[in-house]
Amino acid sequence: MDHRSPRVEVDRGVCIGSGICVGSAPAFFRLDGGRARVRDDAPPDQTVLDVADSCPVEAISVLEP
């Protein structure tokens, strides 16, 4: 059985820096240069997966392990 977490990526070329992801999941996302970036030290949880769905420009991808 595979217990690895999904991988979350931000396409910084698409990101508009709205900050919705940072405001909703600050332990997982941060703004860097006006664009979202995933923090390396936090595994995704359900909140992060929900935030990915709410990105206004669909810049956040959830990739299954």
Secondary structure, DSSP 8 states (H G I E B T S, - for coil): ------EEEE-TTT-----HHHHH-TTTEEEETTEEEE-TT----HHHHHHHHH-TT--EEEE--
